[in-house]
C-alpha cells in the first residue's frame, strides 16, 4: 500500500499539535515522530510549509443539486432592486428563446414591502412565457401571470394546507407563493429538469464543495429524479464527494413516501455502495420567520391571530416520524420557530417511547428560535441541532423582515449556538444555495455574530462560539450526525484520511481574514481532490 506523509506543519491547532501525519491504505497510520520516520520511504511527501492540516469538513444540511443548477437558471443573487431582477429575467429570456419557461433562483425577499412581489412586475419584462423565480430562502416564489395560468391558480383555487397563495382584497393571486405547498402547484406545471442536466449539476456542485474542503454532504431534500441523478453521478465517478440523501415525507402522502424511501435506500445500496447513502428522511415542521410562516408559540408582532404555518398536525407528525424511525431511518426535521421546534421534539420523543431506545441521532435543522424550556430536551432526546452560522447576524433579512415580526425579546433569543453547543450536540450546515457553502465564511460569523463584509458590532455576542467549537461543528459534529465519527472528523490513527491543508493557522487570523481562508489541498482517503 502506498504511504503519504504530511510534514513541516501543525497537525491540528494548538502548541501541542504534532508536526507530521502518515497515511497508509487511505487511513491515518501514524502521527508525530512515528509519521516523520516514514517520510524517508514514503511514496509521496506533502510539505505543509508551516501551515495546518485539519480533518476535512462535512456539510450537515445543503441542497447540492439546486446549487449546481445555478448556471442553468437565471442567477438572481445579489440583485439590489426589483428593476435589477427584472433586467436579469429579461436578459435570460432573450438569451434562451427556445426555453418554454423562464426560471431563476436567489432573489432577495426584502426587495418588496413585506416580501410581497407582484406578477405584473414580471409581466413587464416577460409576458409570453411562464416565469417562476424562487427567493433566496427557497420558501417563497414569485411568478408572472402566465405561470399562474399554467398552474391553474386563480381566485377560486383552494388554499393549500401547507402553503399560502398571497391574494389581494378580491382574492386574486398577486404573484407571491409562500411555502412549497403553494409553489409546488407551479413546479408541477413546469417541464422537468433534464436528467443529464441534473447529473451535470451534481458533478459541478460536488466539485465546488470539495474545493472548499467539504468531503461529505447531507442533501436535505431529494425526490425520485434527484435520487436517480445522484446514483448515476456516483456510478460514473461524477460525484466528487460522499453524500447522504434525505427523502421527503409530506403530510398528505407520508405513507406512500415511506415505501418510496425504503425503495430508494435499497437502490442506493445497490448502485452506489459506500459513496451515496439514503439513511435519512426530511420533514418540514414549519416555514420561515421572515415570511411569517415559521410556527411560533406567541403570535407575531402586530398579528394577534398569526402564529405562522405548521405544515403538519402535531399528532400526524409524531405518527409519521415514528413510522420512519421504526424502519431505521434517521429523521431530519426542518424547524424554525419555537412552536415548530417543540413539535419536532415532541415527535422524536413519541418515536422513542413507541419504538424503544436506540442510537437514532435525530436532527432538527435550523432551530432558529427555541423556547428556553425546550433546550434541555435536545440533550435528553439525543437530538443533533444542525444550524446555519451565516444566518446568525443582523443582516437585512434579520433587520427588515425577521426582527419586526418577533420583537426585541424573541429576536435576541435566536440562534442560541453557544447554549446548544455546551448542552447538546451541534453540527454545521450551509443550506446552500440558500446561503454560501464556504465554511470559513460561516465560521467567521459563528465566532463573531457580525454581518459578513461589514464586520461591525456583534449581534447577541453571548452566543458566539469559540474557533475550536466552530471547527468541531463542521468536522466531528457533522461526522457524528452522519453516524461516521469513527471514520472521519478527527485526526486519530485509524480514521479515514479525509483531510484539508491550510496555508496558515486559522487561530492567527482576524475575522475578516478568516472569512476569506481557503484550503491549499483536500484529500479523500489520502487521494488528492485539489
Buried (B, 14 or more C-beta within 10 A) or exposed (E): EEBBBBBBBBBBBEEEBBBBBBBBEBBBBBBBEBBBBBBEEBEEBBEBEEBBBBBBBBBBBBBBBBBBBBEBBBBBBEBEEBEBBBEBBBEBBEEBEEEEBBBBBBBBBBBBEBBBBBBEBBBBBBEEBBBBBBBBBBBBBBBBBBBBBBBEBEEEBEEBEBBBBBBEEEEEBBBBBBBBBBBBBBBEBBEEBEEEBBBBBBBBBBBBBBBBBBBBBBBBBBBEBBBBBBBBBBBEEBBBBBBBBBBBBBBEEBEEBBEBBBBBBEBBEEBBEEBBBBBBBBBBBBBBBBBBBBBBBBEBBEEEEBBBBBBBEBEEBBBBBBBBBEEEBBBBBBBBBBBBBBBBBBBBBBBBEBBEEEEBBBBBBBBBBBBEEBBEBBEEBBBBBBBBBBBBBBBEBBBBBBBBBBEEEBBBBBBBBBBBBEBBBBBBBBBBBBBBBBBBBBBBBBBBBBBBEEBEEBBBEEBBBEBEBBBBBBBBBBBBBBBBBEBBBBBEEEBBBBBBBBBBBBBEBEBBEBBEBBBBBBBBBBEEBB
